[in-house]
Structure formats: C-alpha cells, structure tokens
Amino acid sequence: MLSLHQISKRYGAIQALNDVSFSVPQGSVFGVLGPNGSGKTTLLGIIMDVLKANAGTYSWFGLPPHEDQRKRIGSLLETPNFYHYYSAARNLQITAAIKGRGADDIERVLKLTELWERRDSKFSTFSLGMKQRLAIANALLGGPEVLLLDEPTNGLDPAGIAEIRELIRKLGQEGTTVIMASHLLDEVEKVCTHVAILKKGVLLTSGHVDEVLAAEDMIEMGANDL
Ligand code: ATP
C-alpha cells in the first residue's frame, strides 16, 4: 500500500526525520506512534506530498508518487471548513459536488459514520465526536482505499474518543487501510493492527502491533516514555 525508503527531512538545524523506512500493508490500521516532536506530522506531510523530503523515496500502491493517486487517498490532515448552520448532509454535498459524487455516496458515508439519523441536524448542534465523525465521512467521499489521520482523537471528550476509535476499527474491518499518527500507546494498542514507532525522527521499530509491543527490548529502545 505504502512504502517509505530512507526518508530524511531537516528544518534548518532540526533533523525531523532520519533515514526512516517501513511499509504499510494493505488493509492494516497502521499507527505512527511517537511523542510530540518525533516527526509524525512531518512524515504524514511528506507522504501527502505537502512537504518535500531532503532524502529518500516513497511509493503508493507500488508506484512512484503521482497526482492521480490522490483520488485513492482520503486525508484529514487539513480539517474541512464545515458551515455551522448547514446540516450534516448539506455540508457533505459541497465536497461531493467537488468530487463529482452523488447522493448514494453521501448516504454511504453517513451510514458508515453512524450519522445517518442526524443528517438533517445543523453542524453547530453536533458534539465534538460527531463533528470529527463528519470530518471522516467527508474524507471518505469518493471511496478512498486509504485514510490518513493525524491524532484523530486529540481534543475530544471521552465519549468522542470512544466513538472515533470504534469507527477506525470498523473502517479497518471493512477493508479501508488507515494510517494514523498518535502519541498514545494505549490508543495504538486498542485500535491498530500495525505500528511504526518514531523517536526524535528515528524509527525504533515497526511491524504487527502485538509483536512490536510485546517485544522485550521495547524498554531498551526507549519506548517506555512514549
Ligand atoms: P506533534 O505531535 O507535536 O505535532 P510530531 O511528532 O508530529 O509532533 P513534527 O510536528 O513532525 O512532530 O515535528 C518534528 C520536529 O520538527 C520537531 O522538532 C518540530 O519542532 C520540528 N518542526 C516541525 N515543523 C517545523 C517547521 N515548519 N519549521 C521548523 N521546525 C519544524
């Protein structure tokens, strides 16, 4: 699905990523785990072609990066600007029109995110968790094969956090590959099938979540203070 090969990124004197290589299997819920400043957002920016790496290469779907691939990737790296006084469905219609999608696709994503019953409610009446679910619904319009999320539960209340984690698990079960940055070890344990752990821009380890998090050398690698 996605392969990174020796990606490095500097901001002046700061080495944000240093020789990072890993692969994201198709159908995985893949956590990019690391403390603040470890390079997670930089990494997502590079694979979305928003930032240029100083060194290294990556490929999506086994192909070098290309504009056409953008249609196959949904992203929440930039939060959509929803209109507060429009309904959920009306807000989605705006993105659907841009992407050339119809009412059936809007219905699909509203049902997937369990917002169908609330489709005619104004965005301003939504809880934080519902707003985030609508943002995910918006990113899922057009049926992307992979969804990119940066700290998707940040700033949410406990109910919202539970809703979003449940939704991410469901998306994975239904076959969407999800790549999500998180600084929360327990979130990755609960939600992800695979993980790559970054610390100060260096990849400590990556692989299946059960194997990586069970490894005895996790503490030696310094992952205890994530
Ligand atoms: P956070 O969760 O705090 O966003 P992160 O793991 O996503 O952390 P990055 O935001 O990718 O990490 O930052 C990695 C390093 O690069 C940090 O030291 C950060 O200060 C630095 N950095 C990020 N963006 C810039 C920038 N535009 N200019 C200079 N330094 C930057």
Residues whose N, C-alpha, C, O or C-beta is under 5 A from the ligand:
A	BS01	ATP	Y11 I14 A16 P35 N36 G37 S38 G39 K40 T41 T42
